[in-house]
Amino acid sequence: METVEATPLEAKSPFEMRVHLGDDVGDADVRTALKTGDMGFLHSFTTGSAVDGPGIRLVAWTTACMFRCQYCHNPDTWTLSNGIPVTLAKAISEIQRYAPGLKRMNGGFTLSGGEPLMQDRFVVRLLEAAHAMGVHTALETNGFFGERLSDEELRNIDLILLDMKAFTPEQHKRVAGINNEPVIAFAQRLARLGRPMWLRYVLVPGLTDDPEEMRQLGEFVAGLGIAERAEVLPFHQLGEYKWKKLGLEYQLEGVETPSNEAVAAAIAVFAGTGLKAC
Ligand code: SF4
């Protein structure tokens, strides 16, 4: 299988736009990669993140996503071929470089995206490799393809960062353009398996700030009994330029970052359901 690894893995940040990096990989190689996990497609690796799981994290950002969230700040990660083709061995060696420091700082390795479970075999093998090095592992996912992971594979991931866009199906469709039944089922399965999770919720004025919607979501997640925290992530416009460059219709033009008061109010709604919200 041919791979192209000349493009540096590090990006200055996930907000750096990257496109067409995997166009040279043939369809047959892509199919093989997805089936075996011998190769994956990454937007970038970033180091030093303090917001993608406990401690200081090394984060690998995958490409491909089946959602179309109105507030997505990385629409360049929607397409698999926008990512850099990376062999599993190369990705593992990147983690090895940082493993001692990550352990010293009580941090770990996080796979995010895009939606990592679009490349579930690569993701599982990479997380297992990190786990075997004694590095704490986290998977940030929208949960839609959770059934692609076996119970045993889920037990080997230390933390799931579950990005829930909404609770009611209508609101989920409005925000992400897709139904959320598989997401709800995945969250319930995590609960049955007793796997720890953090809820992540993006607060967008006028789109996701309905207190009743947040209350219902909070009650559902609190009822699972596995959520260690609920994080309210204020929407920002750092990804707006990507929508424009990609020629996509951006519906949140002019929407402002929520005020501190609005963020505090959202946190209070989640806290009111019994979650440890921040
Ligand atoms: S799930 Fe994440 S990557 Fe996918 S569209 Fe939504 S915000 Fe973007």
Residues whose N, C-alpha, C, O or C-beta is under 5 A from the ligand:
A	BS01	SF4	C65 F67 R68 C69 C72 G113 G114 E115 N142
